[in-house]
Amino acid sequence: MSIKIWLAVIVLVAAGGVVLMPMAALAQGVQQQGFLAPDKAPIGTAQGTLGSALYVIINVFLALVGVAAAVFLIISGFRYIASRGNEQETTAAKNGILFAVIGLIVIGLSAAIVRFVIGAINQT
């Protein structure tokens, strides 16, 4: 892969970090909600449970894998653009895009399944 593609990926990741940095700073003192918030008290407290800990760990893992799949999708897109009509490179890039999209779909479905299973376990 060429240096220009790696440089573009590094610039995109750095720009994303700069854009998301104020969100982390403004989140201080705010009750955590949504994707990473466990259903029960925070881990390490008397009320925290193993289920809430697993919920957070699995969601963090799925988020990291989702980011990796998105980066793979971006890199495959760059490879497709840079293939310049070369049949083998174009096919490899298209396969990379296809596999990344399939991976994102699987990650989304697994997140829904995890949320359903942990919700069912917590209700019993």
Helices and strands as residue ranges (DSSP letters): H 3-26, H 50-82, H 87-123
